[in-house]
């Protein structure tokens, strides 16, 4: 598991049914490309977030494939329509097999 990885997600606590909301995500991750070398000349293994998905109440909202050129600490901001109260599930997939998940609930009010 990559050290210091921390997902952060900002979702409004409530919205009206049918509203379009803005969601912001950031994951702290070094994103090693596998092309750099350490002080001893050894190649630092590739370690990037290679996929990011968002589901709302089990239905996929976003599915993004990330490539090695993605920056450190990838940030995503997007809009989503909220048809009902529920829960967003955010998932980041790492090259080393680690999966980082964050959930945020939203109420209809």
Helices and strands as residue ranges (DSSP letters): E 6-10, E 14-15, E 19-28, E 49-56, E 59-65, E 75-82, E 86-94, E 99-108
